């Protein structure tokens, strides 16, 4: 929540900066601030028993792996609608079923919600509709390979919020089975 005394001091295309004067414990005052970012959706999409992984490049980046994801930047769009839109734009696929898995609420210096969806049994229905700054190759990957990819890409991975789930799946066979069932069943 934005403190009532906070003022937006910068409005950007992606980030807004808010500042407010905050009384300290010793009676002095300091300027506090945070950045508000639009909420984001991340989609774990499946095709039969494989996960949809994107090999992606954007201007000023090397190739990296991700999953369908993006900002909620369409006015009035719900997280589920954003997840379906991003999946369709980046892969040309639609799922038979989509479920909300979890939401992570970032409330530190950069504030946003990240909504995770699982899109089950996707089918190709159209071509990709990529932004001018996107190059995306759609790949299919088995569950164990996906776990290894996320674990090996810690410093540059799009699913940093999933690392706890990945490590639990790697360490605990029961959780691995639970996560696999959640994604594929």
C-alpha positions as CSV (number, residue, x, y, z in Angstrom):
1,X,0.0,0.0,0.0
2,X,1.2,3.5,-0.8
3,X,1.5,5.7,2.3
4,X,-1.1,8.4,2.1
5,X,1.6,11.1,2.4
6,X,3.6,9.6,-0.5
7,X,3.8,11.7,-3.7
8,X,4.6,10.4,-7.1
9,X,7.8,12.3,-8.2
10,X,8.4,10.4,-11.4
11,X,6.0,8.6,-13.8
12,X,7.8,6.4,-16.3
13,X,6.6,3.9,-18.9
14,X,7.2,1.0,-16.5
15,X,8.2,2.4,-13.2
16,X,6.7,5.2,-11.0
17,X,8.7,6.6,-8.1
18,X,7.1,7.7,-4.9
19,X,8.7,9.6,-2.0
20,X,7.6,10.8,1.4
21,X,9.1,12.4,4.5
22,X,9.5,9.9,7.3
23,X,10.2,10.7,11.0
24,X,13.1,8.6,12.4
25,X,13.3,7.2,15.9
26,X,15.7,10.0,17.0
27,X,13.2,12.7,15.9
28,X,15.0,13.6,12.6
29,X,13.4,13.2,9.2
30,X,14.5,11.3,6.1
31,X,13.1,10.9,2.6
32,X,11.8,7.4,1.9
33,X,10.9,6.1,-1.5
34,X,9.8,3.1,-3.4
35,X,9.2,2.2,-7.0
36,X,5.8,0.9,-8.2
37,X,5.9,-1.5,-11.2
38,X,2.9,-2.9,-13.1
39,X,1.9,-6.4,-11.9
40,X,3.3,-9.3,-13.9
41,X,2.0,-12.7,-15.0
42,X,4.1,-15.8,-15.4
43,X,2.7,-18.8,-17.2
44,X,3.9,-22.4,-16.8
45,X,2.4,-23.9,-20.0
46,X,2.2,-27.5,-20.9
47,X,1.9,-29.5,-24.2
48,X,1.1,-33.1,-23.1
49,X,3.9,-34.0,-20.7
50,X,6.3,-31.2,-21.6
51,X,6.7,-27.6,-20.4
52,X,6.7,-24.7,-22.9
53,X,10.0,-22.9,-22.6
54,X,11.0,-19.8,-24.5
55,X,14.5,-19.1,-25.8
56,X,14.4,-15.3,-26.0
57,X,16.4,-12.3,-26.9
58,X,15.7,-8.7,-26.4
59,X,17.7,-5.6,-27.4
60,X,20.9,-5.4,-25.3
61,X,20.5,-9.0,-24.0
62,X,22.0,-12.3,-24.8
63,X,19.8,-15.3,-25.5
64,X,18.1,-16.5,-22.3
65,X,15.4,-18.9,-21.3
66,X,12.0,-17.9,-19.9
67,X,8.4,-18.9,-19.9
68,X,5.5,-16.9,-21.3
69,X,5.3,-13.8,-19.1
70,X,4.7,-10.1,-19.1
71,X,3.3,-7.0,-17.5
72,X,-0.3,-6.3,-16.9
73,X,-0.3,-3.3,-19.1
74,X,-3.8,-3.4,-20.7
75,X,-6.3,-1.2,-18.7
76,X,-8.9,-3.3,-16.9
77,X,-7.2,-6.6,-17.7
78,X,-7.4,-9.3,-15.0
79,X,-4.4,-11.4,-14.2
80,X,-6.0,-14.4,-15.9
81,X,-6.7,-12.4,-19.0
82,X,-3.1,-11.1,-19.1
83,X,-1.8,-14.7,-18.7
84,X,-3.9,-15.9,-21.6
85,X,-2.9,-12.8,-23.7
86,X,0.9,-13.3,-23.0
87,X,0.7,-17.0,-23.8
88,X,-1.1,-16.4,-27.1
89,X,1.2,-13.5,-28.1
90,X,4.5,-15.2,-27.3
91,X,3.6,-18.8,-28.4
92,X,0.5,-18.7,-30.5
93,X,-1.0,-21.2,-28.1
94,X,-4.2,-21.5,-26.1
95,X,-4.7,-23.9,-23.1
96,X,-7.6,-26.3,-22.6
97,X,-7.5,-25.1,-19.0
98,X,-5.7,-22.4,-17.0
99,X,-5.4,-22.3,-13.2
100,X,-4.1,-19.7,-10.8
101,X,-1.2,-21.3,-8.9
102,X,0.1,-18.6,-6.6
103,X,0.7,-14.9,-6.2
104,X,3.8,-13.3,-4.8
105,X,3.4,-9.8,-3.4
106,X,6.6,-7.8,-3.5
107,X,6.4,-5.0,-0.9
108,X,10.0,-3.9,-0.6
109,X,11.6,-1.0,-2.5
110,X,10.1,-2.3,-5.8
111,X,6.5,-3.1,-5.4
112,X,4.4,-5.4,-7.6
113,X,2.4,-8.5,-7.6
114,X,3.5,-11.6,-9.6
115,X,0.7,-13.9,-10.6
116,X,1.6,-17.5,-11.6
117,X,-0.7,-19.5,-13.8
118,X,-0.5,-23.0,-15.1
119,X,-1.9,-23.4,-18.6
120,X,-2.6,-27.1,-19.3
121,X,-2.5,-29.0,-22.6
122,X,-1.9,-26.0,-24.9
123,X,-2.5,-26.1,-28.6
124,X,-1.1,-24.0,-31.4
125,X,-3.9,-21.8,-32.8
126,X,-2.1,-19.0,-34.5
127,X,1.3,-17.5,-35.1
128,X,3.3,-15.4,-32.6
129,X,2.5,-11.7,-32.2
130,X,5.8,-10.5,-30.8
131,X,6.7,-7.0,-29.8
132,X,9.4,-5.3,-32.0
133,X,12.0,-5.9,-29.3
134,X,11.4,-9.6,-28.9
135,X,12.9,-12.7,-30.6
136,X,11.3,-15.8,-29.2
137,X,11.8,-19.5,-30.1
138,X,9.3,-21.9,-28.5
139,X,10.8,-25.1,-27.1
140,X,9.3,-28.1,-25.2
141,X,11.1,-29.5,-22.2
142,X,10.6,-32.4,-19.8
143,X,9.9,-31.7,-16.1
144,X,13.3,-32.8,-14.8
145,X,15.1,-30.8,-17.5
146,X,13.0,-27.8,-16.5
147,X,14.0,-28.2,-12.8
148,X,17.7,-28.3,-13.8
149,X,17.3,-25.3,-16.1
150,X,15.8,-23.2,-13.4
151,X,18.4,-24.3,-10.8
152,X,21.3,-23.6,-13.2
153,X,20.0,-20.2,-14.2
154,X,19.7,-18.6,-10.7
155,X,21.4,-15.3,-11.6
156,X,19.5,-14.6,-14.8
157,X,16.4,-16.6,-14.6
158,X,12.8,-15.4,-15.0
159,X,11.5,-17.7,-12.3
160,X,13.5,-16.5,-9.3
161,X,10.2,-16.5,-7.4
162,X,10.0,-20.2,-8.1
163,X,13.4,-21.2,-6.7
164,X,12.0,-22.4,-3.4
165,X,9.6,-24.6,-5.2
166,X,12.4,-25.9,-7.5
167,X,14.8,-26.7,-4.6
168,X,12.0,-28.4,-2.7
169,X,11.3,-30.5,-5.8
170,X,15.0,-31.4,-6.1
171,X,15.3,-32.3,-2.4
172,X,12.0,-33.9,-1.5
173,X,10.5,-36.6,-3.8
174,X,7.0,-36.1,-2.4
175,X,7.0,-32.4,-3.2
176,X,8.5,-33.1,-6.7
177,X,5.5,-35.4,-7.3
178,X,3.1,-32.8,-6.0
179,X,4.6,-30.1,-8.2
180,X,4.6,-32.4,-11.2
181,X,0.9,-33.3,-10.6
182,X,0.0,-29.6,-10.2
183,X,1.5,-28.7,-13.5
184,X,0.5,-31.8,-15.6
185,X,-2.7,-33.2,-14.1
